[in-house]
Amino acid sequence: MTGPLLISLYIFVLAIFVGFEVISKVPPLLHTPLMSGANAISGITIVGSIISAGAGHSRISTLLGLIAVIFATINVVGGFMVTDRMLEMFKKGR
């Protein structure tokens, strides 16, 4: 049991570092369009986390699934708010 858990932890930590490096290299001009594209990925994350939370394998998987649903939902809502604000800047004045 220790082997797969250690490998999963290693992949998780590696994903954090890679994600941080990729995000920090994005210029501010491209941040908002990429964020709106990432909302689709977060939608997939919501579906996966709902499946994980509802599978009922253990209490920890249900708790982690619930936390993932909450964070992914916050990400989607925040992404739509930022995208809407960006699109407002391109509308012509009245």
Secondary structure, DSSP 4 states (H G I P E B T S, - for coil): -HHHHHHHHHHHHHHHHHHHHHHHTS-HHHHHHHHHHHHHHHHHHHHHHHHHHHS-S-HHHHHHHHHHHHHHHHHHHHHHHHHHHHHHHTSPP-
